[in-house]
Amino acid sequence: MIDDNAPILEFDPDRRGILEPSQRFPAGQLPERLVLTFFAPALQGLLERSKATVAWKLQTGGAHDQAVHVIDRGGQDIALFQSGVGAPLAAGFLEELIALGARKVLVCGGAGVLDREISQGHLILPISAIRDEGLSYHYLPAAREVAPDAQALAALEGVLRLRQAPYIKGKTWTTDGLYRETRDKIVRRRAEGALAVEMEAAALFAVAQFRGVQLAQLLYGGDDVSGGEWDHRGWDKNLSVQEMMLEVCLEAVLGL
């Protein structure tokens, strides 16, 4: 263990925590394939069109538990779950879903763009995430970036190509500081190749690596935070793109 003035850099390689997800969640409750999304309306529409069943419920700390649904695609069961926003919540849910049986995971969500030329709704396939959040440092030694699983990334890209869906590949910047995305930080992140900013990718990649599961993520260009005035661009209302991304993930996860 490295002793440093900043506690976040005190990575402990001990593989076992005092509280493990396996102590709270029984294995074998979910299929190994899982699509994790942040798109509530698109997910609800998919569930209504499918013969979805509820396989488990995860506690959110709110008034209602969050259901994990299962649907059949091509004779294969796939779990579906709407994640919470932010690295700690999303990664905590992922830990629990892995304990319940998930092993092949694809994620879809939105992100702010760091280049205004990336149009609203344009797809972004992250090849790595800049670790400007806190959670990933509890799972992996300190480093600038963390990558998704190569096979999961290739599965997503393969389906995008088959569908002839336009997309770009590059880095994403994961931060906990929603309201601290300053102009200077944006300039620095763009200089190192980041196309977008979001709040979960680095944490999800790190948890997946630590637990030995396959995971990659697909993003779409949302609001513009490229350094001028913030532009919402109605990014959260693009239901057709969200629905398409869910279908891409469902197709791709079958190939894992």
VEXPA-979666 format. One record per residue (C-alpha): x, y, z negated. Coordinates in steps of 0.05 Angstrom, whole numbers, plus 5000, padded with zeros to 4 digits. Each point is the difference from the previous one (the first is absolute). Layout:
! VEXPA-979666
XYZ...
***
This chain:
! VEXPA-979666
500050005000502650695019499750524945498850685031497250674977493949905045495849414974497249875069507049765021500549494943498149415045499349354961501049385043496249564950494849645044495049934944496150564967496849964931493350015036499749615066494050015048499949244997498150054926493650365017498149755070499349265019503449785064496249725059494050474996501450355066502249795070507250145017498250525053497950684975498450675032500650594953496950655021498750704974494150115048493649904960494850165054503549575052500749424952492850054979497749985072504349385013497249654939492950155022501449705068503449394972497649434956504450254943500349674933502750274935506049594977502350424940499250674966505850434977499250504943500850735019499050334933493850345028492749854998500449435051505049455014502949955070497949385039504749585042496049745059501549425046497949935073501149465052503950185063501549455050499049464948504850344951498150344935502650714992499350414936498250735004501150524947499350764994506150254963500750594954504050615019507150104973505949544990498549754929492849825013501049715069506149594977496449764938494249755042505049665048503349654941493349724978498049805071506649635008498949634935493149805025503049695063501750535053506549875037499150335068497850724993498650565050498250704978496650575037499250724977500950735018505850474992501850735007504250145062506750364997499850165074493950385025500949685068497549354969492650075014494649854950498549255003506549815035502749344973506649974963503649344986504950114942506749645007502250244931497650444943504150544964499549854926497950674970495249674951501449664934497149305003504749685050505950124954497149504951500149465053506450135040506750324986500550745017500650145075497750525048495149575038496249344999497749615061493749595014500449265016502749915071495149455020494050394974502550625037500849605064493049714993496950704996504150255059498149395041492650134992500950755014503549835065494749495020494650524988504150535036498950454941504850604999504550024939506750254976505149674955504150364947501050144927494750224950501250414937496749734937499050504944496250054935499850755005493850155042500550744983507650045003501149885073504150645009502550295065507249854982498549284984496149925065506050285039504649504966495449415011499050175073507650045008500749284976494749755048493550014961493850075042494849994945498950074925495549564957499849734928500549245003504449695054506749974962496749714939496249475040506249815039504049934935494849584964499449545060507649915004500449864925494449485002502349685065493850145042499350285070497350715006500050565051495750625008496650395056498650744992496350525040501750735006495550404954500850714974505750445024505250164946505650145049502350634965495350565021493150094972496549364978495049765051494949474977498149845072493949614975504749414994495649594953494050005047503149615058496049374989501249705068507649994990499249724930495649445026504949855056505849974951496249504957498949565061507450055018502049774930494949435002502849765066507250084979499449664933497549375035506749975035503949964935
***
